[in-house]
Amino acid sequence: MNIMTFTYNKEGKLSDRVFIPLTSPTENYFRIDISELEVVDQVAFDEELFRIQDEQKQKMDALMEKYDCNYKYRAFSPQKMTNIVFED
């Protein structure tokens, strides 16, 4: 996963930020197309995916708690970001 650093301009106030992007800005939905599955398989897929996502959420919650980052979710407008650097 990449660590992203940038300078953020919020109402004329500049701040240097370091974060791990979970998503990238887009105007489109990014989802799994299950159109070709039978309805029963669509339901089964959805239920299994929900379980996997729930397990991931529980692990993320535990990690956020461990590092005291429970309230560190942020959204940044790409138009207000400069000096963007991705690091491995």
Buried (B, 14 or more C-beta within 10 A) or exposed (E): EEEBEBEBBEEEEEEEBEBEEEEEEEEEEEEEEBEEEEEEEEEEEEEEEEEEEEEEEEEEEEEBEEEEEEEEEEEBEEEEBEEEEEEE
